[in-house]
Amino acid sequence: MVRYSNKPDKIDEKILEILEENARTPYTKIGELIGLSEAAVRKRIKKLEKIGVIKKYTIEIEYKALGYKIAWIGVDISPESLLDVLDKIKKTKSVKNIYASFGDHDIMIEFLFKEQEELNSFIKKLEKIKGIVRICPAILIEKIQVNND
């Protein structure tokens, strides 16, 4: 019996590339593409899930098609207020993601909105949170597809 280490190898990386392109790709199809049996692909995917490489399966939504705009908002926070500020921001329905960052801002917020007033209202809400030092919003115009072939 072949034992796999917990560290992903080149075959695992190829499986991840295929799943990243389409998470619904059948194991048999993945096997055909990389020269493994369906059972071997299944075992490798289970291992990748178990060790936390694959966190979940999801879809990519084109928010623009639903009438949404996306703003990235850089926020600087006084260090002693970080956890309190994050707790308050997390409760906002239109906040899609919050990222800790190293660079110009302490966190980056991905915010969905349909009307400019929604964004303005959220920024005003942020301005009232104790510990926020600076807010720098940017509205995304269009997502540009990247081909890493």
MDAnalysis code that builds the backbone (N, CA, C; Angstrom):
import MDAnalysis as mda
import numpy as np

u = mda.Universe.empty(447, n_residues=149, atom_resindex=np.repeat(np.arange(149), 3), trajectory=True)
u.add_TopologyAttr("name", ["N", "CA", "C"] * 149)
u.add_TopologyAttr("resid", np.arange(1, 150))
u.add_TopologyAttr("resname", ["MET", "VAL", "ARG", "TYR", "SER", "ASN", "LYS", "PRO", "ASP", "LYS", "ILE", "ASP", "GLU", "LYS", "ILE", "LEU", "GLU", "ILE", "LEU", "GLU", "GLU", "ASN", "ALA", "ARG", "THR", "PRO", "TYR", "THR", "LYS", "ILE", "GLY", "GLU", "LEU", "ILE", "GLY", "LEU", "SER", "GLU", "ALA", "ALA", "VAL", "ARG", "LYS", "ARG", "ILE", "LYS", "LYS", "LEU", "GLU", "LYS", "ILE", "GLY", "VAL", "ILE", "LYS", "LYS", "TYR", "THR", "ILE", "GLU", "ILE", "GLU", "TYR", "LYS", "ALA", "LEU", "GLY", "TYR", "LYS", "ILE", "ALA", "TRP", "ILE", "GLY", "VAL", "ASP", "ILE", "SER", "PRO", "GLU", "SER", "LEU", "LEU", "ASP", "VAL", "LEU", "ASP", "LYS", "ILE", "LYS", "LYS", "THR", "LYS", "SER", "VAL", "LYS", "ASN", "ILE", "TYR", "ALA", "SER", "PHE", "GLY", "ASP", "HIS", "ASP", "ILE", "MET", "ILE", "GLU", "PHE", "LEU", "PHE", "LYS", "GLU", "GLN", "GLU", "GLU", "LEU", "ASN", "SER", "PHE", "ILE", "LYS", "LYS", "LEU", "GLU", "LYS", "ILE", "LYS", "GLY", "ILE", "VAL", "ARG", "ILE", "CYS", "PRO", "ALA", "ILE", "LEU", "ILE", "GLU", "LYS", "ILE", "GLN", "VAL", "ASN", "ASN", "ASP"])
u.atoms.positions = np.array([
    [0.842, -1.178, 0.000],
    [0.000, 0.000, 0.000],
    [0.891, 1.247, 0.000],
    [0.578, 2.204, -0.863],
    [1.344, 3.443, -0.957],
    [0.835, 4.410, 0.106],
    [1.748, 4.989, 0.858],
    [1.384, 5.992, 1.864],
    [1.785, 7.370, 1.345],
    [0.905, 8.341, 1.548],
    [1.164, 9.707, 1.120],
    [1.564, 10.535, 2.323],
    [2.532, 11.397, 2.117],
    [2.903, 12.305, 3.202],
    [1.826, 13.383, 3.324],
    [1.887, 14.145, 4.405],
    [0.925, 15.231, 4.578],
    [1.262, 16.438, 3.726],
    [2.421, 16.438, 3.123],
    [2.827, 17.572, 2.295],
    [2.364, 17.342, 0.851],
    [1.599, 18.290, 0.293],
    [1.142, 18.138, -1.094],
    [2.331, 18.057, -2.065],
    [2.178, 17.212, -3.079],
    [3.225, 17.078, -4.092],
    [2.733, 17.658, -5.422],
    [3.505, 17.457, -6.479],
    [3.165, 18.027, -7.794],
    [1.832, 17.489, -8.318],
    [1.528, 16.232, -8.050],
    [0.251, 15.660, -8.493],
    [-0.901, 16.341, -7.747],
    [-0.733, 16.526, -6.434],
    [-1.748, 17.230, -5.655],
    [-1.955, 18.643, -6.201],
    [-0.870, 19.306, -6.548],
    [-0.967, 20.663, -7.090],
    [-1.748, 20.676, -8.406],
    [-1.545, 19.651, -9.234],
    [-2.291, 19.563, -10.495],
    [-3.777, 19.345, -10.209],
    [-4.085, 18.488, -9.249],
    [-5.487, 18.266, -8.855],
    [-6.104, 19.581, -8.392],
    [-5.367, 20.343, -7.592],
    [-5.868, 21.629, -7.098],
    [-6.112, 22.614, -8.247],
    [-5.233, 22.625, -9.235],
    [-5.428, 23.497, -10.406],
    [-6.729, 23.158, -11.118],
    [-6.979, 21.864, -11.290],
    [-8.203, 21.424, -11.970],
    [-9.427, 21.819, -11.153],
    [-9.390, 21.575, -9.848],
    [-10.526, 21.916, -8.988],
    [-10.727, 23.425, -8.878],
    [-9.637, 24.170, -8.922],
    [-9.756, 25.621, -8.856],
    [-10.449, 26.158, -10.101],
    [-10.201, 25.531, -11.227],
    [-10.864, 25.916, -12.480],
    [-12.347, 25.549, -12.435],
    [-12.647, 24.341, -11.906],
    [-14.029, 23.890, -11.796],
    [-14.122, 22.874, -10.659],
    [-14.620, 23.313, -9.513],
    [-14.690, 22.459, -8.329],
    [-15.639, 21.275, -8.514],
    [-16.420, 21.287, -9.574],
    [-17.360, 20.190, -9.826],
    [-16.808, 19.148, -10.793],
    [-15.533, 19.250, -11.140],
    [-14.934, 18.276, -12.049],
    [-14.983, 16.886, -11.405],
    [-15.555, 15.902, -12.104],
    [-15.632, 14.548, -11.538],
    [-14.240, 13.941, -11.311],
    [-14.131, 13.118, -10.296],
    [-12.855, 12.475, -9.990],
    [-12.352, 11.651, -11.168],
    [-13.267, 11.017, -11.902],
    [-12.840, 10.224, -13.062],
    [-12.187, 11.105, -14.122],
    [-12.732, 12.295, -14.339],
    [-12.175, 13.233, -15.318],
    [-10.805, 13.731, -14.861],
    [-10.685, 14.049, -13.567],
    [-9.387, 14.471, -13.030],
    [-8.366, 13.359, -13.239],
    [-8.774, 12.131, -12.939],
    [-7.888, 10.984, -13.121],
    [-7.416, 10.843, -14.558],
    [-8.348, 11.015, -15.500],
    [-7.979, 10.948, -16.919],
    [-6.963, 12.026, -17.272],
    [-7.153, 13.215, -16.746],
    [-6.281, 14.344, -17.076],
    [-4.863, 14.187, -16.525],
    [-4.729, 13.503, -15.383],
    [-3.402, 13.402, -14.768],
    [-2.854, 11.976, -14.691],
    [-3.603, 11.014, -15.232],
    [-3.108, 9.650, -15.290],
    [-3.213, 8.870, -13.998],
    [-4.283, 9.094, -13.235],
    [-4.524, 8.339, -12.007],
    [-5.907, 7.710, -12.055],
    [-6.108, 6.706, -11.229],
    [-7.436, 6.112, -11.109],
    [-8.347, 7.048, -10.323],
    [-9.642, 6.820, -10.463],
    [-10.624, 7.613, -9.707],
    [-10.385, 7.446, -8.207],
    [-10.075, 6.223, -7.778],
    [-9.846, 5.951, -6.350],
    [-8.620, 6.716, -5.831],
    [-7.571, 6.784, -6.633],
    [-6.356, 7.502, -6.222],
    [-6.633, 8.998, -6.106],
    [-7.414, 9.536, -7.042],
    [-7.785, 10.956, -6.993],
    [-8.615, 11.220, -5.741],
    [-9.582, 10.353, -5.482],
    [-10.445, 10.504, -4.304],
    [-9.610, 10.523, -3.019],
    [-8.640, 9.610, -2.880],
    [-7.789, 9.552, -1.693],
    [-6.971, 10.829, -1.537],
    [-6.439, 11.299, -2.645],
    [-5.626, 12.516, -2.589],
    [-6.470, 13.728, -2.191],
    [-7.678, 13.816, -2.726],
    [-8.546, 14.939, -2.385],
    [-8.955, 14.863, -0.920],
    [-9.270, 13.670, -0.430],
    [-9.607, 13.509, 0.991],
    [-8.439, 13.946, 1.870],
    [-7.209, 13.593, 1.464],
    [-6.025, 13.997, 2.222],
    [-5.891, 15.523, 2.225],
    [-6.100, 16.150, 1.058],
    [-5.989, 17.609, 0.962],
    [-7.044, 18.308, 1.823],
    [-8.219, 17.690, 1.919],
    [-9.262, 18.234, 2.807],
    [-8.842, 18.064, 4.269],
    [-8.337, 16.887, 4.605],
    [-7.976, 16.568, 5.989],
    [-6.865, 17.467, 6.514],
    [-5.876, 17.765, 5.675],
    [-4.750, 18.586, 6.148],
    [-5.016, 20.083, 5.997],
    [-6.217, 20.442, 5.505],
    [-6.614, 21.845, 5.467],
    [-6.205, 22.622, 4.227],
    [-5.718, 21.918, 3.203],
    [-5.375, 22.612, 1.954],
    [-6.657, 23.005, 1.221],
    [-7.595, 22.063, 1.132],
    [-8.918, 22.364, 0.570],
    [-9.825, 22.683, 1.753],
    [-10.267, 23.940, 1.799],
    [-11.083, 24.384, 2.929],
    [-12.569, 24.202, 2.657],
    [-13.000, 24.471, 1.421],
    [-14.407, 24.311, 1.067],
    [-14.534, 24.377, -0.447],
    [-15.679, 23.966, -0.925],
    [-15.997, 24.053, -2.344],
    [-17.029, 25.155, -2.496],
    [-16.841, 25.994, -3.479],
    [-17.708, 27.160, -3.582],
    [-17.911, 27.554, -5.041],
    [-18.636, 28.614, -5.248],
    [-18.832, 29.147, -6.587],
    [-18.273, 30.562, -6.630],
    [-18.002, 31.026, -7.804],
    [-17.582, 32.416, -7.983],
    [-18.761, 33.169, -8.577],
    [-19.215, 34.187, -7.875],
    [-20.385, 34.951, -8.302],
    [-19.926, 36.214, -9.012],
    [-20.547, 36.505, -10.118],
    [-20.298, 37.758, -10.830],
    [-21.255, 38.788, -10.259],
    [-20.803, 39.515, -9.242],
    [-21.671, 40.465, -8.542],
    [-22.155, 41.588, -9.447],
    [-21.358, 41.949, -10.424],
    [-21.752, 43.004, -11.361],
    [-23.042, 42.611, -12.090],
    [-23.186, 41.333, -12.421],
    [-24.381, 40.850, -13.109],
    [-25.625, 40.942, -12.220],
    [-25.420, 41.010, -10.920],
    [-26.522, 41.151, -9.969],
    [-26.762, 42.613, -9.605],
    [-26.020, 43.496, -10.238],
    [-26.206, 44.923, -9.989],
    [-25.359, 45.498, -8.874],
    [-24.391, 44.721, -8.360],
    [-23.539, 45.205, -7.283],
    [-22.264, 45.835, -7.828],
    [-21.735, 46.741, -7.056],
    [-20.396, 47.281, -7.257],
    [-19.578, 46.801, -6.064],
    [-18.264, 46.775, -6.236],
    [-17.383, 46.345, -5.147],
    [-16.443, 47.482, -4.799],
    [-16.309, 47.737, -3.512],
    [-15.329, 48.709, -3.032],
    [-14.319, 47.970, -2.164],
    [-13.076, 48.323, -2.326],
    [-12.029, 47.879, -1.416],
    [-11.744, 49.066, -0.522],
    [-11.813, 48.851, 0.761],
    [-11.619, 49.945, 1.704],
    [-10.439, 49.606, 2.606],
    [-9.378, 50.398, 2.463],
    [-8.224, 50.247, 3.345],
    [-8.510, 50.981, 4.641],
    [-8.234, 50.322, 5.763],
    [-8.517, 50.919, 7.060],
    [-7.281, 50.788, 7.952],
    [-6.904, 51.906, 8.556],
    [-5.828, 51.913, 9.543],
    [-6.461, 51.980, 10.924],
    [-5.960, 51.147, 11.831],
    [-6.561, 50.999, 13.156],
    [-5.478, 51.114, 14.216],
    [-5.789, 51.791, 15.305],
    [-4.833, 51.819, 16.416],
    [-4.729, 50.393, 16.963],
    [-3.505, 49.929, 17.232],
    [-3.290, 48.517, 17.613],
    [-4.157, 48.029, 18.764],
    [-4.359, 48.859, 19.766],
    [-5.132, 48.416, 20.936],
    [-6.620, 48.248, 20.630],
    [-7.076, 48.782, 19.492],
    [-8.497, 48.721, 19.128],
    [-8.810, 47.677, 18.071],
    [-7.799, 46.995, 17.572],
    [-7.972, 46.102, 16.418],
    [-9.108, 45.096, 16.589],
    [-9.118, 44.343, 17.670],
    [-10.132, 43.294, 17.844],
    [-11.542, 43.870, 17.970],
    [-11.674, 44.967, 18.691],
    [-12.988, 45.608, 18.834],
    [-13.495, 46.113, 17.483],
    [-12.605, 46.736, 16.717],
    [-12.985, 47.258, 15.400],
    [-13.414, 46.114, 14.487],
    [-12.636, 45.038, 14.465],
    [-12.980, 43.883, 13.622],
    [-14.342, 43.316, 13.996],
    [-14.618, 43.190, 15.281],
    [-15.915, 42.675, 15.728],
    [-17.067, 43.524, 15.199],
    [-16.888, 44.832, 15.198],
    [-17.950, 45.727, 14.724],
    [-18.118, 45.638, 13.211],
    [-17.008, 45.557, 12.487],
    [-17.079, 45.509, 11.022],
    [-17.676, 44.184, 10.547],
    [-17.336, 43.088, 11.207],
    [-17.832, 41.756, 10.822],
    [-19.351, 41.671, 10.829],
    [-20.006, 42.494, 11.615],
    [-21.458, 42.441, 11.759],
    [-22.199, 43.130, 10.608],
    [-21.471, 43.768, 9.703],
    [-22.097, 44.490, 8.600],
    [-22.399, 43.524, 7.469],
    [-23.660, 43.451, 7.075],
    [-24.129, 42.478, 6.089],
    [-23.392, 42.558, 4.745],
    [-23.136, 43.740, 4.247],
    [-22.541, 43.889, 2.922],
    [-21.023, 43.740, 2.896],
    [-20.414, 43.465, 4.044],
    [-18.979, 43.194, 4.070],
    [-18.783, 41.758, 3.591],
    [-18.121, 41.630, 2.454],
    [-17.906, 40.303, 1.851],
    [-16.718, 39.602, 2.503],
    [-15.609, 40.319, 2.650],
    [-14.401, 39.764, 3.245],
    [-13.631, 40.859, 3.956],
    [-12.846, 40.457, 4.952],
    [-11.906, 41.353, 5.618],
    [-10.550, 40.655, 5.580],
    [-9.530, 41.389, 5.155],
    [-8.191, 40.826, 5.052],
    [-7.230, 41.609, 5.933],
    [-6.435, 40.916, 6.734],
    [-5.326, 41.564, 7.428],
    [-4.279, 41.836, 6.361],
    [-3.630, 42.989, 6.444],
    [-2.657, 43.306, 5.395],
    [-1.386, 43.880, 5.994],
    [-0.359, 43.814, 5.205],
    [0.939, 44.371, 5.566],
    [1.284, 45.345, 4.465],
    [1.344, 46.601, 4.783],
    [1.594, 47.603, 3.758],
    [0.939, 48.910, 4.130],
    [0.167, 49.453, 3.204],
    [-0.429, 50.767, 3.424],
    [-1.517, 50.781, 4.493],
    [-2.191, 49.664, 4.705],
    [-3.321, 49.633, 5.641],
    [-3.251, 48.394, 6.527],
    [-3.901, 48.488, 7.679],
    [-3.933, 47.352, 8.601],
    [-4.878, 46.261, 8.121],
    [-6.033, 46.683, 7.591],
    [-6.987, 45.726, 7.031],
    [-7.526, 46.266, 5.709],
    [-8.006, 45.346, 4.889],
    [-8.705, 45.689, 3.652],
    [-10.083, 45.050, 3.737],
    [-11.100, 45.849, 3.447],
    [-12.480, 45.374, 3.495],
    [-13.006, 45.302, 2.077],
    [-13.604, 44.164, 1.732],
    [-14.293, 44.017, 0.446],
    [-15.778, 44.251, 0.734],
    [-16.333, 45.303, 0.146],
    [-17.680, 45.742, 0.471],
    [-18.538, 45.778, -0.792],
    [-19.721, 45.144, -0.735],
    [-20.656, 45.123, -1.865],
    [-21.731, 46.179, -1.673],
    [-22.055, 46.877, -2.756],
    [-23.121, 47.868, -2.671],
    [-23.759, 48.051, -4.039],
    [-25.012, 48.473, -4.037],
    [-25.722, 48.751, -5.289],
    [-25.797, 50.247, -5.553],
    [-26.043, 51.009, -4.512],
    [-26.178, 52.458, -4.646],
    [-25.034, 53.151, -3.907],
    [-24.576, 54.253, -4.451],
    [-23.483, 55.012, -3.847],
    [-23.776, 55.368, -2.397],
    [-25.032, 55.625, -2.095],
    [-25.408, 55.999, -0.725],
    [-25.103, 54.875, 0.270],
    [-25.195, 53.619, -0.166],
    [-24.851, 52.493, 0.713],
    [-23.374, 52.551, 1.106],
    [-22.527, 52.841, 0.135],
    [-21.093, 52.958, 0.412],
    [-20.831, 54.158, 1.320],
    [-21.443, 55.286, 0.999],
    [-21.262, 56.487, 1.817],
    [-21.692, 56.234, 3.261],
    [-22.807, 55.562, 3.427],
    [-23.331, 55.256, 4.755],
    [-22.365, 54.346, 5.522],
    [-21.798, 53.348, 4.839],
    [-20.852, 52.443, 5.489],
    [-19.589, 53.196, 5.910],
    [-19.106, 54.070, 5.064],
    [-17.911, 54.845, 5.405],
    [-18.189, 55.740, 6.615],
    [-19.369, 56.346, 6.652],
    [-19.736, 57.175, 7.810],
    [-19.794, 56.323, 9.086],
    [-20.302, 55.096, 8.951],
    [-20.357, 54.174, 10.086],
    [-18.928, 53.856, 10.563],
    [-18.024, 53.617, 9.615],
    [-16.631, 53.334, 9.972],
    [-15.995, 54.524, 10.693],
    [-16.288, 55.721, 10.213],
    [-15.714, 56.938, 10.815],
    [-16.103, 57.092, 12.273],
    [-17.210, 56.515, 12.685],
    [-17.691, 56.626, 14.064],
    [-17.113, 55.559, 14.996],
    [-16.430, 54.562, 14.425],
    [-15.891, 53.478, 15.255],
    [-14.594, 53.937, 15.924],
    [-14.576, 53.845, 17.234],
    [-13.404, 54.249, 18.022],
    [-12.227, 53.337, 17.657],
    [-11.108, 53.954, 17.355],
    [-9.893, 53.200, 17.044],
    [-9.518, 53.225, 15.574],
    [-10.468, 53.601, 14.704],
    [-10.139, 53.713, 13.281],
    [-9.447, 55.059, 13.063],
    [-8.276, 54.993, 12.457],
    [-7.445, 56.175, 12.280],
    [-7.615, 56.781, 10.881],
    [-7.756, 55.919, 9.874],
    [-7.850, 56.404, 8.490],
    [-8.651, 55.413, 7.657],
    [-9.413, 55.937, 6.685],
    [-10.234, 55.122, 5.788],
    [-9.924, 55.540, 4.356],
    [-9.600, 54.570, 3.508],
    [-9.240, 54.864, 2.116],
    [-10.018, 53.950, 1.168],
    [-11.184, 54.389, 0.685],
    [-11.985, 53.533, -0.205],
    [-11.523, 53.624, -1.661],
    [-11.721, 52.518, -2.383],
    [-11.493, 52.466, -3.823],
    [-12.607, 51.623, -4.424],
    [-13.246, 52.119, -5.478],
    [-14.324, 51.383, -6.131],
    [-13.735, 50.605, -7.306],
    [-13.990, 49.296, -7.334],
    [-13.495, 48.473, -8.429],
    [-14.376, 48.681, -9.646],
    [-13.749, 48.804, -10.790],
    [-14.495, 49.037, -12.026],
    [-14.779, 47.725, -12.740],
    [-13.774, 46.887, -12.868],
    [-13.965, 45.628, -13.572],
    [-12.889, 44.634, -13.165],
    [-13.269, 43.380, -13.057],
    [-12.329, 42.316, -12.754],
    [-11.647, 41.903, -14.048],
    [-10.350, 41.784, -14.003],
    [-9.583, 41.393, -15.185],
    [-9.133, 39.947, -14.976],
    [-9.528, 39.082, -15.902],
    [-9.169, 37.676, -15.805],
    [-7.674, 37.497, -16.021],
    [-7.087, 36.593, -15.242],
    [-5.670, 36.279, -15.342],
    [-5.529, 34.866, -15.859],
    [-4.733, 34.693, -16.889],
    [-4.419, 33.361, -17.396],
    [-3.031, 33.000, -16.938],
    [-2.937, 31.980, -16.122],
    [-1.627, 31.531, -15.627],
    [-1.180, 30.257, -16.321],
    [-1.449, 30.181, -17.591],
    [-1.060, 28.981, -18.351],
    [0.404, 28.998, -18.702],
])
